[in-house]
């Protein structure tokens, strides 16, 4: 399920991030500032325009501004930092390129993460996007993505951030990771950044995708009126005979099922004591499996479910006896559930013997009509509640 977008204080984003998500939000602001539509309300506004920088030096100049100069200015502000929140550490582009320690796994030592680092990727078998880049890999990706995006901006104008655009995702991943490193926060993989920045679950080859394809295949058979070839396909967790998918023929409609057949039911109960709420709960929801039942007597809707129905109306009607709602001996009640496209006719029989000594509240009898081409026979199934 897609989560609602979250907002974060601008001061946290600009000056004192405490979570990786703060750095990701900052990186998206940075992307919009450099390559998107100009907006004075952008949290990252004090940057030179790319057009004013020589093309070959754009990446280096932006890096120095946001990871060296700006961080040095933040670090000397005494009111922002304490023993619990130490000041950030500026980065030097030349030092990163020359010092081999930045080629090692990039996560800060005082943080833990379950994502695989690049040095151990071959042994864990993780996907490429699930590997955490080293600091040097983040810098290389940052500089490369700026060059690519700047060229695209020259050709097509303003660029909107898109999680499915590789250079855009590379830029947000690398820039947010470098900021996390500066502030002593955990670094994230490209996969994790895509999830958080896009506020979605990343699309990957998964069971859901496989099942979606199977559903489309069956839908095409229905649309082409080739129902005889339709199958029920099971996706198994473990392979049997090297097969994960098991196809079986469709089961014929169950004549005893209220959903598969046009049913006519007969209910015997005490209409003077049995309430409408009990009828909805015991019969329509529990016995018939309805989700949002509506009860119709003649031309009157005596009970209705759904978000748009007033709660006071539901409570008031549920407390009434069936007799008070006009549901008496010989009355034909229609129960409908639009969520399941289900409609059932119910004949009411009043009996003052209910509830019985053994606690039974009612007797439910179902009569199912056979198809027209078959011999008409009545099949009675009695269920006591």
C-alpha positions as CSV (number, residue, x, y, z in Angstrom):
1,X,0.0,0.0,0.0
2,X,1.1,3.5,-1.0
3,X,1.9,5.7,2.0
4,X,0.9,9.4,2.2
5,X,3.8,11.7,1.5
6,X,5.5,13.0,4.6
7,X,6.8,16.5,5.3
8,X,9.8,17.4,7.4
9,X,10.9,20.7,9.1
10,X,13.0,22.8,6.8
11,X,15.5,23.5,9.6
12,X,16.1,19.8,10.0
13,X,16.6,19.3,6.3
14,X,18.9,22.2,5.9
15,X,21.0,22.2,9.0
16,X,20.6,19.2,11.3
17,X,19.5,15.9,9.7
18,X,19.1,13.1,12.2
19,X,17.9,10.3,9.8
20,X,18.8,9.2,6.3
21,X,15.4,10.2,5.1
22,X,16.2,13.8,6.0
23,X,19.2,13.6,3.7
24,X,17.1,12.0,0.9
25,X,14.6,14.9,1.1
26,X,17.5,17.3,1.0
27,X,18.9,15.5,-2.1
28,X,15.6,15.9,-3.9
29,X,15.6,19.6,-3.1
30,X,19.1,19.8,-4.4
31,X,18.0,18.0,-7.6
32,X,15.2,20.5,-8.2
33,X,17.5,23.4,-7.5
34,X,20.1,22.3,-10.0
35,X,18.0,20.8,-12.8
36,X,14.3,21.6,-12.2
37,X,12.1,24.7,-12.0
38,X,13.5,27.6,-10.1
39,X,11.7,28.0,-6.8
40,X,12.6,30.5,-4.1
41,X,10.9,28.4,-1.5
42,X,13.4,25.5,-2.2
43,X,15.1,24.5,1.1
44,X,18.4,24.4,-0.9
45,X,18.5,27.9,-2.4
46,X,22.0,29.3,-1.8
47,X,23.7,27.6,-4.8
48,X,25.3,29.0,-8.0
49,X,23.5,28.3,-11.2
50,X,25.0,25.6,-13.3
51,X,24.9,27.9,-16.3
52,X,27.4,30.2,-14.5
53,X,29.9,27.3,-14.1
54,X,32.2,25.9,-16.7
55,X,30.8,22.6,-17.8
56,X,33.8,20.5,-17.0
57,X,34.0,22.0,-13.5
58,X,30.3,21.9,-12.6
59,X,30.4,18.7,-10.5
60,X,33.5,19.7,-8.6
61,X,32.2,23.2,-7.9
62,X,28.9,21.9,-6.6
63,X,30.6,19.2,-4.5
64,X,32.9,21.8,-2.9
65,X,30.1,24.2,-2.1
66,X,27.7,21.7,-0.4
67,X,30.1,19.2,1.2
68,X,33.0,21.5,2.1
69,X,32.1,25.1,2.4
70,X,28.6,24.8,3.7
71,X,29.5,22.0,6.1
72,X,32.5,24.1,7.5
73,X,30.1,27.0,8.1
74,X,27.6,24.7,9.9
75,X,30.3,23.0,12.0
76,X,31.4,26.3,13.7
77,X,27.9,27.1,15.0
78,X,28.2,26.1,18.7
79,X,24.4,26.2,19.5
80,X,23.6,23.4,17.0
81,X,26.0,20.7,18.4
82,X,26.6,18.8,21.6
83,X,28.1,15.5,22.8
84,X,24.9,13.8,21.6
85,X,24.9,15.5,18.3
86,X,28.5,16.2,17.2
87,X,29.2,18.7,14.4
88,X,29.4,17.4,10.8
89,X,32.7,16.6,9.1
90,X,33.5,18.4,5.8
91,X,34.6,16.4,2.8
92,X,37.5,17.2,0.6
93,X,37.2,16.0,-3.0
94,X,41.0,15.6,-3.5
95,X,41.4,13.6,-0.2
96,X,38.6,11.2,-1.2
97,X,40.2,10.6,-4.6
98,X,43.6,10.0,-3.1
99,X,43.0,8.3,0.2
100,X,42.4,4.5,-0.1
101,X,40.3,4.4,3.0
102,X,37.4,5.9,1.0
103,X,37.4,2.7,-1.2
104,X,36.3,0.6,1.8
105,X,32.7,0.0,2.8
106,X,31.2,3.4,3.4
107,X,28.9,3.1,6.4
108,X,29.8,4.9,9.5
109,X,31.2,2.6,12.2
110,X,28.7,3.7,14.9
111,X,25.7,2.6,12.8
112,X,24.4,-0.7,11.7
113,X,22.6,-1.7,8.5
114,X,21.2,-4.9,7.0
115,X,22.1,-3.9,3.5
116,X,25.2,-5.5,1.9
117,X,28.3,-3.3,1.3
118,X,30.1,-3.5,-2.0
119,X,33.0,-5.4,-0.6
120,X,30.8,-8.3,0.4
121,X,28.4,-8.3,-2.5
122,X,30.0,-11.3,-4.3
123,X,29.6,-13.5,-1.3
124,X,26.0,-12.6,-0.4
125,X,24.6,-12.7,-3.9
126,X,22.7,-9.5,-3.3
127,X,21.2,-7.6,-6.3
128,X,23.4,-4.8,-7.6
129,X,21.0,-2.1,-6.4
130,X,21.1,-3.5,-2.9
131,X,24.8,-2.9,-2.5
132,X,25.9,0.2,-0.4
133,X,28.5,2.2,-2.3
134,X,31.7,3.3,-0.8
135,X,32.3,7.0,-0.3
136,X,34.5,7.1,-3.5
137,X,31.8,5.3,-5.4
138,X,29.2,7.8,-4.2
139,X,31.5,10.7,-5.3
140,X,32.1,9.1,-8.7
141,X,28.4,8.6,-9.2
142,X,27.6,12.1,-8.0
143,X,30.0,13.7,-10.5
144,X,28.9,11.5,-13.3
145,X,25.2,12.0,-12.7
146,X,25.6,15.8,-12.6
147,X,27.4,15.7,-16.0
148,X,24.6,13.6,-17.5
149,X,21.8,15.6,-16.0
150,X,23.4,18.9,-17.0
151,X,23.6,17.8,-20.6
152,X,20.0,16.6,-20.6
153,X,18.9,19.9,-19.1
154,X,20.6,21.8,-21.9
155,X,18.8,19.7,-24.5
156,X,15.3,19.4,-23.0
157,X,15.1,22.2,-20.4
158,X,13.9,21.7,-16.8
159,X,14.0,18.1,-15.5
160,X,11.4,16.7,-13.1
161,X,12.7,14.1,-10.6
162,X,11.7,10.6,-11.6
163,X,12.6,7.5,-9.5
164,X,12.6,5.5,-12.7
165,X,15.2,7.7,-14.5
166,X,18.6,6.2,-13.7
167,X,20.7,9.4,-13.7
168,X,18.1,11.1,-11.4
169,X,18.1,8.2,-9.0
170,X,21.9,8.0,-9.1
171,X,22.1,11.7,-8.2
172,X,19.7,11.5,-5.2
173,X,21.3,8.3,-4.0
174,X,24.9,9.6,-4.1
175,X,24.2,13.1,-2.9
176,X,22.0,11.8,0.1
177,X,24.6,9.2,1.0
178,X,27.5,11.8,1.0
179,X,25.4,14.1,3.2
180,X,24.6,11.1,5.5
181,X,28.3,10.4,5.7
182,X,29.1,14.0,6.6
183,X,26.6,13.9,9.5
184,X,27.5,10.4,10.8
185,X,24.3,8.7,9.6
186,X,23.9,5.3,8.0
187,X,24.3,5.1,4.2
188,X,21.6,3.4,2.1
189,X,21.6,1.3,-1.1
190,X,20.2,2.6,-4.3
191,X,17.3,0.2,-3.7
192,X,16.5,1.7,-0.3
193,X,16.8,5.2,-1.6
194,X,14.4,4.5,-4.4
195,X,11.8,3.2,-1.9
196,X,12.1,6.1,0.4
197,X,12.5,8.9,-2.2
198,X,9.7,7.6,-4.4
199,X,7.5,6.8,-1.3
200,X,6.7,3.5,-2.9
201,X,7.7,-0.2,-2.8
202,X,10.2,-0.5,-5.7
203,X,8.9,-2.5,-8.6
204,X,10.9,-5.8,-8.8
205,X,10.3,-9.2,-10.4
206,X,8.3,-10.8,-7.7
207,X,5.4,-13.1,-7.0
208,X,2.9,-10.3,-7.5
209,X,4.3,-9.5,-10.9
210,X,4.1,-13.2,-11.9
211,X,0.5,-13.5,-10.6
212,X,-0.4,-10.3,-12.4
213,X,0.8,-11.8,-15.7
214,X,-1.2,-15.0,-15.1
215,X,-4.3,-13.0,-14.4
216,X,-3.9,-11.1,-17.7
217,X,-3.5,-14.4,-19.6
218,X,-6.8,-15.7,-18.1
219,X,-8.5,-12.4,-18.8
220,X,-7.5,-12.7,-22.5
221,X,-9.2,-16.1,-22.6
222,X,-12.4,-14.7,-21.2
223,X,-12.4,-11.8,-23.7
224,X,-11.9,-14.2,-26.6
225,X,-14.8,-16.4,-25.3
226,X,-12.4,-19.3,-24.8
227,X,-13.7,-20.3,-21.3
228,X,-12.9,-24.0,-21.7
229,X,-9.2,-23.3,-21.7
230,X,-9.3,-21.1,-18.5
231,X,-7.3,-22.6,-15.6
232,X,-6.7,-22.0,-11.9
233,X,-2.9,-21.6,-11.4
234,X,-1.2,-22.1,-8.1
235,X,2.1,-20.4,-7.3
236,X,4.1,-22.8,-5.0
237,X,6.8,-21.7,-2.6
238,X,9.0,-24.7,-3.5
239,X,9.4,-26.4,-6.8
240,X,7.9,-29.8,-7.5
241,X,9.5,-31.6,-10.5
242,X,11.2,-28.3,-11.3
243,X,7.8,-26.5,-11.5
244,X,6.7,-23.5,-9.4
245,X,3.4,-23.0,-11.3
246,X,0.6,-25.6,-11.1
247,X,-2.3,-25.2,-13.5
248,X,-5.6,-27.0,-12.9
249,X,-9.0,-27.0,-14.6
250,X,-11.7,-24.7,-13.2
251,X,-14.1,-26.2,-10.7
252,X,-17.7,-26.2,-11.9
253,X,-20.2,-23.9,-10.0
254,X,-21.2,-25.3,-6.7
255,X,-25.0,-25.5,-6.6
256,X,-24.9,-25.2,-2.8
257,X,-22.9,-22.0,-2.9
258,X,-24.9,-18.8,-2.4
259,X,-22.5,-16.9,-4.6
260,X,-22.2,-19.4,-7.5
261,X,-25.9,-19.9,-7.9
262,X,-29.2,-18.0,-7.9
263,X,-30.4,-19.0,-4.4
264,X,-33.8,-18.8,-2.7
265,X,-33.6,-19.2,1.0
266,X,-36.1,-19.8,3.7
267,X,-35.5,-18.7,7.3
268,X,-37.6,-19.7,10.3
269,X,-37.1,-17.6,13.4
270,X,-38.9,-15.5,16.0
271,X,-39.6,-12.2,14.3
272,X,-40.8,-10.6,17.5
273,X,-37.5,-11.0,19.4
274,X,-34.9,-11.4,16.6
275,X,-33.4,-8.0,15.8
276,X,-32.4,-6.7,12.4
277,X,-28.8,-6.3,13.7
278,X,-28.8,-10.0,14.6
279,X,-30.1,-10.9,11.2
280,X,-27.3,-8.9,9.5
281,X,-24.6,-10.4,11.8
282,X,-25.7,-14.0,12.1
283,X,-27.2,-14.6,8.6
284,X,-25.9,-12.2,6.1
285,X,-22.3,-11.7,7.3
286,X,-21.5,-15.0,9.0
287,X,-23.6,-17.5,7.0
288,X,-23.6,-15.9,3.6
289,X,-20.3,-14.1,3.8
290,X,-21.6,-10.7,2.8
291,X,-19.3,-7.7,3.2
292,X,-21.6,-4.8,3.0
293,X,-25.2,-6.2,3.1
294,X,-28.3,-4.2,2.4
295,X,-31.8,-5.4,3.4
296,X,-34.8,-4.5,1.2
297,X,-38.4,-5.2,2.1
298,X,-40.8,-4.3,-0.7
299,X,-39.6,-0.9,-1.9
300,X,-38.0,0.1,1.4
301,X,-34.4,-0.2,2.3
302,X,-34.5,-1.1,6.0
303,X,-30.8,-1.6,6.4
304,X,-27.8,-0.4,4.5
305,X,-24.0,-0.8,4.9
306,X,-21.1,1.3,3.6
307,X,-19.0,4.4,4.3
308,X,-21.7,6.8,3.1
309,X,-24.4,5.5,5.4
310,X,-25.0,7.5,8.6
311,X,-23.9,5.5,11.7
312,X,-26.9,6.7,13.6
313,X,-29.2,5.1,10.9
314,X,-27.3,1.8,11.2
315,X,-27.5,1.7,15.0
316,X,-31.2,2.7,15.1
317,X,-32.2,0.1,12.5
318,X,-30.1,-2.7,14.0
319,X,-31.8,-2.3,17.4
320,X,-35.3,-2.9,15.9
321,X,-37.0,-6.3,15.9
322,X,-37.7,-7.8,12.5
323,X,-41.4,-7.3,13.1
324,X,-40.9,-3.6,13.7
325,X,-39.1,-3.4,10.3
326,X,-41.9,-5.1,8.5
327,X,-40.2,-8.5,8.3
328,X,-43.0,-10.9,9.3
329,X,-44.4,-14.2,8.4
330,X,-44.6,-14.7,4.6
331,X,-42.6,-11.5,3.8
332,X,-40.0,-11.8,1.0
333,X,-36.7,-10.1,1.9
334,X,-34.0,-9.2,-0.6
335,X,-30.4,-9.1,0.7
336,X,-27.9,-7.5,-1.6
337,X,-24.1,-7.0,-1.4
338,X,-23.0,-4.7,-4.2
339,X,-19.3,-5.3,-3.4
340,X,-19.7,-9.0,-4.4
341,X,-22.5,-8.4,-6.9
342,X,-24.7,-10.7,-4.8
343,X,-28.4,-10.7,-4.4
344,X,-30.5,-13.3,-2.5
345,X,-34.2,-13.7,-2.0
346,X,-35.3,-14.8,1.5
347,X,-38.7,-16.0,2.6
348,X,-39.5,-15.4,6.3
349,X,-41.3,-17.8,8.5
350,X,-42.2,-16.8,12.0
351,X,-41.9,-19.3,14.8
352,X,-42.4,-18.4,18.5
353,X,-40.5,-21.6,19.4
354,X,-37.2,-19.8,18.9
355,X,-34.8,-19.6,20.5
356,X,-34.8,-23.3,21.2
357,X,-33.7,-24.9,24.4
358,X,-30.4,-25.9,22.9
359,X,-29.7,-22.3,22.0
360,X,-30.5,-22.4,18.3
361,X,-31.8,-19.1,17.1
362,X,-33.1,-20.0,13.6
363,X,-33.2,-22.5,10.8
364,X,-31.9,-21.7,7.4
365,X,-33.1,-23.7,4.4
366,X,-31.8,-23.2,0.9
367,X,-33.5,-24.1,-2.4
368,X,-31.3,-23.9,-5.5
369,X,-32.8,-23.9,-9.0
370,X,-31.1,-26.2,-11.6
371,X,-30.2,-24.8,-15.0
372,X,-33.0,-24.6,-17.5
373,X,-31.7,-27.3,-19.8
374,X,-31.6,-29.7,-16.9
375,X,-34.5,-31.4,-15.3
376,X,-35.9,-29.1,-12.6
377,X,-35.3,-30.6,-9.3
378,X,-35.2,-29.1,-5.8
379,X,-32.2,-29.7,-3.7
380,X,-32.8,-28.8,-0.1
381,X,-29.9,-28.1,2.3
382,X,-30.8,-27.4,5.9
383,X,-28.5,-25.6,8.2
384,X,-29.3,-24.9,11.8
385,X,-27.7,-22.0,13.6
